[in-house]
Amino acid sequence: MTYKIILLRHGESQWNRENRFTGWTDVPLSEKGIEEARSAGQLMREEGFVFDKAYTSCLKRAIKTLWLALEELDQMWIPVVKDWRLNERHYGALQGYNKAEMAEKAGEAQVKLWRRSYDVPPPPLTRDDPRYPGNDPRYVNLSPAELPTTECLKDTVARVLPYWNEVICPEIAAGRRLIVAAHGNSLRALVKYLDGIGDEEIVGLNIPTGIPLLYELDENLRPVSHRYLGDPEAAKAAAEAVANQARRK
Ligand code: DG2
């Protein structure tokens, strides 16, 4: 007996397009991102996916990707749960800055540490910074300790994993067919756990936009296999492009 779950990073956002650190900034999809979200839905339709429930973040790039994919599947009616714990990792004071320009300024090695290391957080925001999420009504129920001023992947794991274990896993075990639409790093956090990727190896993992990632799980909800739907070479090239976003110009 195995279970299937789809993990989907949103389609290209406007700030992915402009190559800017985004984090909790609520930016829309680009035109290309809208197309990617539709294609993701088509890929799932071609493989006959049917879902009972969807999970996403509180950020419109993931929410809209989910909507567009479900529209292609003609399954827009299913319940959708939005939770901040699936948000992108908070990129602290880097939010808004161009990744390649930051590599010029701080050096590629430093930017790689901020982007991909397990436990080096980007510089934090101050609480009086307009980018601090504490004044945003969608986060009104978060405790001060939960409201980030920055996050490394380890911090993201610390909020994504309890959500996976306490909210999503019971649904899978009950036989519900789920799709999770989230972000590059909230999904890296999950994949790190699922595949038991070490703190050093996780540096090399990049997740492309808008390509459904299928996991098959055994009865203990441990992965048996995973693959990107569609052309594996295209997924590989897209992941490579993500890795290279913070090269100096
Ligand atoms: C990107 C990921 O998040 O950036 O916050 O800039 O998945 O929501 O587009 P997403 C961001 P990198 O960690 O790949 O630089």
Boltz pocket constraint, residues with backbone or C-beta under 6 A from the ligand:
constraints:
  - pocket:
      binder: B
      contacts: [[A, 9], [A, 13], [A, 16], [A, 20], [A, 21], [A, 22], [A, 23], [A, 24], [A, 88], [A, 89], [A, 91], [A, 99], [A, 115], [A, 182], [A, 183], [A, 184], [A, 185], [A, 242], [A, 245]]
      max_distance: 6.0
